[in-house]
Amino acid sequence: MFLVLFTVSFVQLGSSSDVPHESECYGNSLKLPEQYVPPLYLGPMYFTPKNGGPRKVLMDNGQSKDPRLKVSYLIAHYTDLTDRDDGTFAITYDGYRLYDVLTLEVRDCALHVRKIYGNSWEKRLQRKVEFVEFTPLKSLDLPITLWNRTNPKTSAGKRLQVRDNMLSIYLLTQADSGHYNFRQKDNTLESRIYLEVTENVGHRDVELDQLVYIGYPPHGGPWTVTLKTSNDGEHEIMRDGVLVESIEDLWFVRRIFDSEGGIEIYPVLSKDSGIVEFRDPDGNLALAVTINLLPEPFSLEFIGLLVGVGGVLLVTLCSCCFCRKKKCCNKNRSAKTPAAPAIYHDVSQPTYPRHPDAPNSSSFPHQHPHHESTATTHEPLMHPPVNVMMTQPEVKPLAGLGSAAGASSGYNFLSSDTEPTFELKGLGSPAATCLSSETPSCDVYNSDKLNFL
């Protein structure tokens, strides 16, 4: 009675909680939970495959119903796991309702080995290995026994040989891809290898209207050769070693030639860009060659490319020149300082006061700097508007004033005898009083051209 209540409590607990999940490698064993094995649980245990296969009974009344389930006191192992053991374990109390107690995932932990079509593969066998199994790629069928130590004759023929515990498989094809299990005498998995066989690959860069040569694979044949293009589908070139010129498909008519050790395509057209595949009589892909058409040197695409590149370079050059010119102009404009305007005195130009200590900043256009005259008095000179004209050299200078510099380039400036002077008219006018007046209201002419001694 206590055992029944204990079992019921475990069933209810298992139904109300999340189902445990286990993950094991291919060939390993799974230990079932202790509460679901005898003597704690004596009812039936079921397994439902994940791939949708039929449900089967693993245990009932404390007895194993599957040769791979090893049951003992409080211990139960589900041995030699395979891909078909992915699924769910369940129990029942009343025979009607199932309670999931465990889910199992079988992982492929095999060593991955890659080989090329036509190559060989070798592996050293341990002495405890009694037989070798092979399961084809993506197949859940029962494995095939390739070799048995007690019966060395293999099912793979001459391509598989075992000598001095060295396993060798020659001339590999895609048909040899799959899993290889190395087992002991009691069926325990010693090691596991996943072998992947891929095709040879090639690449050809060809110009339009040129010849392209593609050699046959080194092993196998006769070959069936096809061209696969991205736009026009598949075109048959050779069938079982014989060139095909189909009336329905005129793709390679009079352009395919069976050369020594390969095929030739001449002339190559733009539509021939694609992949040429070589397959053996069993349909295994031995060689795949990609044909890439190079652009014509003077094609529209090439000319357009040149024009585009030239346009970009021209725009870039013009932009650089414009920016450089603008930068130079701005630099010259900022570096250039405005020159002092030349002062030309007219007879009607008013005079302005000048401080007696101010330096002379300008000179007469034809006066050399060492001939400049300075006023001998410390008082400001007051000049009224006067008419200035050239007179004879004998004109007497005004009292208290020095000789003025010559205004005409026709006189000798280095000679004091021919030095021209200015005649001041209108000295008797009322404005003449400004020459001797000390009143500051009179205008003072500050030009060095009339700076008398």
C-alpha positions as CSV (number, residue, x, y, z in Angstrom):
1,M,0.0,0.0,0.0
2,F,2.8,2.4,0.8
3,L,4.5,1.6,-2.5
4,V,1.4,2.4,-4.4
5,L,0.9,5.7,-2.6
6,F,4.6,6.5,-3.2
7,T,4.3,5.8,-6.9
8,V,1.1,7.9,-7.2
9,S,2.8,10.8,-5.5
10,F,5.7,10.6,-7.9
11,V,3.3,10.5,-10.9
12,Q,1.4,13.5,-9.7
13,L,4.7,15.3,-9.0
14,G,6.0,14.5,-12.5
15,S,2.8,15.7,-14.1
16,S,2.7,19.0,-12.3
17,S,6.4,20.0,-12.9
18,D,8.4,20.6,-16.1
19,V,9.6,17.5,-17.9
20,P,13.4,16.9,-17.4
21,H,15.6,17.0,-20.5
22,E,18.7,15.0,-21.2
23,S,21.3,15.2,-23.9
24,E,23.7,12.4,-24.8
25,C,26.2,11.6,-27.5
26,Y,25.6,8.9,-30.1
27,G,26.6,5.5,-28.8
28,N,26.5,6.5,-25.1
29,S,24.0,5.3,-22.4
30,L,21.1,7.0,-20.7
31,K,20.4,6.5,-17.0
32,L,16.7,6.6,-16.2
33,P,15.5,8.4,-13.0
34,E,15.4,6.1,-10.0
35,Q,11.8,6.9,-9.1
36,Y,10.7,5.3,-12.3
37,V,12.6,2.0,-12.0
38,P,11.9,-1.1,-9.8
39,P,11.1,-1.5,-7.1
40,L,9.8,2.1,-6.8
41,Y,7.9,1.8,-10.0
42,L,6.7,-1.4,-11.6
43,G,4.2,-0.1,-14.2
44,P,4.9,0.2,-17.9
45,M,7.3,2.7,-19.5
46,Y,6.8,3.9,-23.1
47,F,9.0,5.6,-25.6
48,T,7.7,7.8,-28.4
49,P,10.2,8.8,-31.2
50,K,10.6,12.5,-32.0
51,N,10.4,11.8,-35.7
52,G,6.8,10.5,-35.4
53,G,7.5,6.8,-35.4
54,P,5.4,4.2,-33.5
55,R,5.3,4.1,-29.7
56,K,7.0,1.1,-28.1
57,V,7.1,-0.5,-24.6
58,L,10.5,-0.4,-22.9
59,M,9.6,-1.9,-19.5
60,D,6.6,-3.5,-17.8
61,N,6.1,-5.3,-14.4
62,G,9.7,-4.4,-13.6
63,Q,11.0,-6.3,-16.6
64,S,12.9,-5.0,-19.6
65,K,11.1,-5.3,-22.9
66,D,14.0,-4.0,-25.1
67,P,17.4,-5.7,-25.3
68,R,19.2,-2.3,-25.0
69,L,17.4,-1.5,-21.6
70,K,19.4,-2.9,-18.7
71,V,17.4,-3.0,-15.5
72,S,18.5,-3.8,-12.0
73,Y,17.7,-2.7,-8.5
74,L,17.1,1.1,-8.6
75,I,19.2,1.3,-11.8
76,A,18.1,1.3,-15.4
77,H,20.4,2.1,-18.4
78,Y,19.3,2.6,-22.0
79,T,22.4,1.7,-23.9
80,D,23.9,2.2,-27.4
81,L,21.9,5.3,-28.2
82,T,21.3,6.2,-31.8
83,D,19.5,8.9,-33.8
84,R,16.3,6.9,-33.5
85,D,16.3,7.4,-29.7
86,D,15.5,11.1,-29.9
87,G,12.1,11.3,-28.2
88,T,10.1,11.1,-25.0
89,F,9.8,8.6,-22.1
90,A,6.4,8.3,-20.4
91,I,4.7,6.2,-17.7
92,T,1.1,5.5,-16.8
93,Y,-0.7,4.6,-13.5
94,D,-4.2,3.8,-14.6
95,G,-3.4,2.5,-18.1
96,Y,-5.1,5.4,-19.8
97,R,-3.3,8.6,-19.2
98,L,0.4,9.0,-20.0
99,Y,2.8,11.2,-18.0
100,D,6.0,12.4,-19.7
101,V,8.9,11.9,-17.3
102,L,11.9,12.5,-19.6
103,T,12.9,13.8,-23.0
104,L,16.1,12.7,-24.7
105,E,18.3,14.4,-27.4
106,V,21.0,12.4,-29.1
107,R,23.9,14.5,-30.3
108,D,26.4,13.6,-33.0
109,C,29.8,13.8,-31.3
110,A,31.7,12.1,-34.1
111,L,35.1,13.3,-35.3
112,H,34.6,15.3,-38.6
113,V,36.9,14.3,-41.5
114,R,36.8,16.0,-44.9
115,K,38.2,14.5,-48.1
116,I,38.1,15.4,-51.9
117,Y,36.6,13.2,-54.6
118,G,39.1,10.6,-55.7
119,N,41.3,10.8,-52.6
120,S,41.9,8.1,-50.0
121,W,41.2,7.8,-46.2
122,E,43.1,5.8,-43.6
123,K,42.5,5.1,-39.9
124,R,44.4,3.0,-37.4
125,L,42.2,0.4,-35.7
126,Q,42.5,-0.5,-32.0
127,R,43.0,-4.2,-31.3
128,K,39.7,-4.2,-29.3
129,V,37.8,-3.2,-32.4
130,E,35.9,-6.2,-33.8
131,F,33.9,-4.7,-36.6
132,V,33.3,-1.5,-38.5
133,E,29.8,-0.1,-39.3
134,F,28.8,2.4,-41.9
135,T,25.6,4.5,-42.0
136,P,25.2,6.6,-45.2
137,L,24.7,10.3,-44.9
138,K,21.3,11.5,-43.7
139,S,20.1,7.9,-43.3
140,L,18.4,6.4,-40.3
141,D,18.5,2.9,-41.7
142,L,20.4,0.1,-39.9
143,P,24.2,0.5,-40.4
144,I,26.1,-1.7,-42.8
145,T,28.9,-3.9,-41.5
146,L,31.9,-3.0,-43.7
147,W,34.5,-5.2,-41.9
148,N,34.5,-7.9,-39.3
149,R,37.7,-9.2,-37.6
150,T,36.5,-12.8,-37.6
151,N,35.5,-12.5,-41.3
152,P,37.9,-10.1,-43.0
153,K,36.1,-10.2,-46.3
154,T,34.5,-6.7,-46.7
155,S,31.3,-5.7,-48.4
156,A,33.0,-2.6,-49.9
157,G,35.1,-4.6,-52.4
158,K,38.6,-3.7,-53.4
159,R,38.3,0.0,-52.4
160,L,38.3,-1.0,-48.6
161,Q,41.3,-2.8,-47.2
162,V,42.5,-3.6,-43.7
163,R,46.2,-4.5,-43.3
164,D,48.1,-4.6,-40.0
165,N,45.1,-2.9,-38.3
166,M,45.1,0.0,-40.8
167,L,41.8,0.7,-42.5
168,S,42.1,2.2,-46.0
169,I,39.4,3.4,-48.4
170,Y,40.5,4.4,-51.9
171,L,39.0,6.5,-54.6
172,L,36.4,8.2,-52.4
173,T,33.1,9.5,-53.7
174,Q,30.1,11.2,-52.2
175,A,28.6,7.7,-51.7
176,D,31.2,7.2,-49.0
177,S,30.0,10.2,-47.0
178,G,28.5,9.2,-43.7
179,H,29.2,7.9,-40.2
180,Y,31.7,5.1,-39.4
181,N,31.3,3.3,-36.1
182,F,34.1,1.3,-34.6
183,R,32.7,-1.2,-32.1
184,Q,34.1,-3.7,-29.6
185,K,32.9,-7.4,-29.4
186,D,30.1,-6.5,-26.9
187,N,28.9,-3.8,-29.3
188,T,30.3,-1.0,-27.2
189,L,31.2,2.0,-29.4
190,E,34.9,2.6,-29.3
191,S,35.0,5.6,-31.7
192,R,32.9,7.3,-34.3
193,I,33.9,9.3,-37.4
194,Y,31.8,11.4,-39.8
195,L,33.4,11.4,-43.3
196,E,32.4,14.1,-45.7
197,V,33.5,13.8,-49.4
198,T,33.3,17.0,-51.6
199,E,34.0,17.7,-55.2
200,N,37.1,19.3,-56.8
201,V,36.6,22.9,-57.7
202,G,38.2,25.0,-60.5
203,H,38.0,28.6,-61.9
204,R,38.6,29.9,-65.4
205,D,38.8,33.6,-66.4
206,V,38.2,33.8,-70.1
207,E,37.9,36.7,-72.6
208,L,35.2,36.8,-75.1
209,D,35.7,34.8,-78.4
210,Q,38.7,33.0,-76.8
211,L,39.3,29.3,-76.1
212,V,38.8,27.6,-72.7
213,Y,40.1,24.2,-71.8
214,I,38.8,22.1,-68.9
215,G,40.6,18.8,-68.0
216,Y,38.8,15.7,-66.9
217,P,39.0,14.6,-63.2
218,P,42.0,12.4,-62.5
219,H,39.9,9.4,-61.4
220,G,36.6,7.9,-62.5
221,G,34.5,8.3,-65.6
222,P,33.0,8.1,-68.2
223,W,31.7,11.6,-67.4
224,T,28.4,13.3,-67.8
225,V,29.1,17.1,-68.3
226,T,26.6,19.9,-67.9
227,L,26.8,23.7,-67.9
228,K,24.6,25.5,-65.3
229,T,23.9,29.1,-65.9
230,S,22.1,31.6,-63.7
231,N,19.6,32.6,-66.4
232,D,19.1,29.8,-68.8
233,G,19.2,26.7,-66.6
234,E,21.2,23.5,-67.4
235,H,22.7,22.6,-70.7
236,E,24.1,19.1,-71.4
237,I,27.6,19.0,-73.0
238,M,28.6,15.3,-72.7
239,R,26.7,12.2,-71.8
240,D,28.6,9.1,-70.6
241,G,31.8,10.4,-72.3
242,V,30.1,11.3,-75.6
243,L,29.6,14.9,-76.8
244,V,26.0,15.9,-77.2
245,E,24.7,18.1,-80.0
246,S,21.0,18.1,-79.4
247,I,18.7,19.6,-82.0
248,E,16.5,20.9,-79.2
249,D,19.4,22.6,-77.4
250,L,21.8,24.3,-79.9
251,W,23.8,26.0,-77.1
252,F,27.2,24.4,-78.0
253,V,26.7,23.4,-81.6
254,R,30.1,23.4,-83.4
255,R,31.7,25.1,-80.3
256,I,32.5,21.9,-78.2
257,F,35.5,19.7,-78.9
258,D,36.8,16.6,-77.2
259,S,40.4,17.3,-76.6
260,E,43.0,15.0,-75.1
261,G,42.3,14.7,-71.4
262,G,39.5,17.3,-71.4
263,I,37.1,19.4,-73.4
264,E,37.5,22.7,-75.3
265,I,35.0,25.5,-75.8
266,Y,35.7,27.8,-78.7
267,P,34.8,30.5,-79.2
268,V,33.5,31.4,-75.8
269,L,30.3,33.6,-75.8
270,S,29.0,35.8,-73.1
271,K,26.1,33.3,-72.4
272,D,28.7,30.6,-71.4
273,S,29.3,32.2,-68.0
274,G,28.4,29.6,-65.4
275,I,29.5,26.3,-63.7
276,V,30.6,23.2,-65.6
277,E,30.0,20.0,-63.6
278,F,31.5,16.5,-64.2
279,R,29.6,13.6,-62.7
280,D,30.4,9.9,-62.6
281,P,28.0,7.1,-63.7
282,D,26.5,7.0,-60.2
283,G,25.7,10.8,-60.3
284,N,28.5,11.7,-57.8
285,L,29.9,15.2,-58.5
286,A,33.6,14.9,-59.2
287,L,34.5,18.4,-60.5
288,A,32.9,21.8,-60.7
289,V,34.6,24.6,-62.8
290,T,33.4,28.2,-62.8
291,I,33.7,30.0,-66.1
292,N,34.0,33.8,-65.6
293,L,33.8,36.0,-68.7
294,L,36.2,39.0,-68.5
295,P,34.8,42.4,-69.8
296,E,35.9,43.4,-73.3
297,P,38.6,46.1,-73.5
298,F,36.5,48.4,-75.6
299,S,33.0,47.3,-74.7
300,L,30.2,49.7,-73.8
301,E,30.6,48.8,-70.2
302,F,34.3,49.4,-70.3
303,I,33.9,52.8,-72.1
304,G,31.2,53.8,-69.7
305,L,33.5,52.9,-66.8
306,L,36.3,55.0,-68.3
307,V,34.0,58.0,-68.9
308,G,32.7,57.8,-65.4
309,V,36.2,57.7,-63.9
310,G,37.3,60.5,-66.1
311,G,34.3,62.6,-65.1
312,V,35.0,62.1,-61.5
313,L,38.7,63.0,-61.9
314,L,37.8,66.2,-63.9
315,V,35.3,67.4,-61.3
316,T,37.8,66.8,-58.6
317,L,40.6,68.6,-60.4
318,C,38.3,71.6,-61.2
319,S,37.2,71.8,-57.6
320,C,40.8,71.7,-56.4
321,C,41.9,74.5,-58.8
322,F,38.9,76.7,-57.8
323,C,39.6,76.2,-54.1
324,R,43.3,76.9,-54.6
325,K,42.6,80.1,-56.7
326,K,40.1,81.4,-54.1
327,K,42.6,80.7,-51.3
328,C,45.4,82.6,-53.1
329,C,43.1,85.6,-53.9
330,N,42.0,85.9,-50.3
331,K,45.6,85.7,-49.2
332,N,46.8,88.4,-51.6
333,R,43.9,90.7,-50.7
334,S,44.5,90.3,-47.0
335,A,48.3,90.9,-47.5
336,K,47.9,94.0,-49.7
337,T,47.8,97.3,-47.7
338,P,46.2,100.5,-49.2
339,A,48.9,103.0,-50.3
340,A,48.7,106.6,-49.1
341,P,47.0,108.7,-51.7
342,A,49.3,111.3,-53.4
343,I,48.4,114.9,-52.5
344,Y,48.2,117.3,-55.4
345,H,47.7,121.0,-54.3
346,D,45.6,123.2,-56.4
347,V,45.5,126.9,-56.1
348,S,42.1,126.7,-54.6
349,Q,43.1,124.0,-52.0
350,P,42.6,125.3,-48.4
351,T,45.4,125.2,-45.9
352,Y,45.3,123.5,-42.5
353,P,47.2,124.1,-39.3
354,R,50.3,122.0,-38.7
355,H,52.0,121.5,-35.5
356,P,55.5,122.8,-35.5
357,D,56.9,119.5,-34.0
358,A,55.1,117.2,-36.4
359,P,57.5,115.4,-38.8
360,N,57.2,115.9,-42.5
361,S,55.4,112.9,-44.0
362,S,55.5,113.9,-47.7
363,S,57.8,115.6,-50.1
364,F,57.5,117.3,-53.5
365,P,57.4,114.7,-56.3
366,H,60.8,115.6,-57.7
367,Q,62.5,116.7,-54.5
368,H,65.2,114.4,-53.2
369,P,64.9,113.6,-49.5
370,H,68.2,115.4,-48.5
371,H,66.9,118.7,-50.1
372,E,63.9,118.9,-47.9
373,S,63.4,122.3,-46.1
374,T,62.1,122.8,-42.7
375,A,60.7,126.0,-41.1
376,T,63.2,128.1,-39.1
377,T,60.7,129.4,-36.7
378,H,58.9,127.5,-34.0
379,E,55.7,129.4,-34.6
380,P,53.0,128.0,-36.9
381,L,53.0,129.7,-40.3
382,M,49.6,130.9,-41.5
383,H,49.0,130.8,-45.2
384,P,46.1,132.2,-47.0
385,P,44.8,130.7,-50.3
386,V,47.3,132.0,-52.9
387,N,48.0,131.6,-56.5
388,V,51.2,129.8,-57.1
389,M,53.0,130.2,-60.4
390,M,56.5,129.7,-61.8
391,T,58.5,133.0,-62.1
392,Q,62.0,134.1,-63.2
393,P,64.9,133.0,-61.0
394,E,65.6,136.6,-60.0
395,V,62.4,136.9,-58.0
396,K,63.2,137.8,-54.4
397,P,62.1,135.4,-51.7
398,L,59.8,136.6,-49.0
399,A,61.3,137.8,-45.8
400,G,61.7,135.2,-43.2
401,L,61.0,132.4,-45.7
402,G,63.4,130.0,-47.3
403,S,63.6,129.0,-51.0
404,A,61.1,126.5,-52.1
405,A,62.0,123.4,-54.0
406,G,61.6,123.5,-57.7
407,A,58.4,122.3,-59.1
408,S,59.5,121.6,-62.6
409,S,61.8,118.9,-63.7
410,G,63.3,121.3,-66.2
411,Y,65.5,123.0,-63.7
412,N,68.7,121.8,-62.1
413,F,67.8,120.8,-58.6
414,L,71.5,120.4,-57.6
415,S,72.4,124.1,-58.5
416,S,71.5,126.9,-56.2
417,D,71.9,129.6,-58.9
418,T,69.1,128.3,-61.1
419,E,66.8,127.3,-58.3
420,P,63.2,128.2,-59.2
421,T,61.1,130.1,-56.7
422,F,57.4,130.7,-56.2
423,E,55.9,134.2,-56.5
424,L,53.2,134.9,-54.1
425,K,50.6,137.3,-55.3
426,G,47.9,138.9,-53.3
427,L,50.0,139.6,-50.3
428,G,48.4,142.9,-49.8
429,S,45.0,141.5,-49.4
430,P,43.3,141.3,-46.0
431,A,44.0,137.6,-45.8
432,A,47.8,138.3,-45.9
433,T,47.7,139.2,-42.2
434,C,47.5,135.5,-41.6
435,L,51.2,135.2,-42.5
436,S,52.2,137.2,-39.5
437,S,49.2,136.8,-37.3
438,E,49.4,134.4,-34.4
439,T,45.7,133.9,-34.1
440,P,44.9,130.2,-34.3
441,S,41.7,130.7,-36.3
442,C,43.5,130.9,-39.6
443,D,44.0,127.8,-41.7
444,V,47.4,126.3,-41.8
445,Y,48.6,124.4,-45.0
446,N,50.6,121.4,-43.8
447,S,52.0,120.3,-47.1
448,D,55.8,119.9,-47.4
449,K,55.6,121.3,-50.9
450,L,55.1,124.8,-49.4
451,N,57.4,124.3,-46.5
452,F,59.7,127.4,-46.9
453,L,62.9,127.9,-45.1
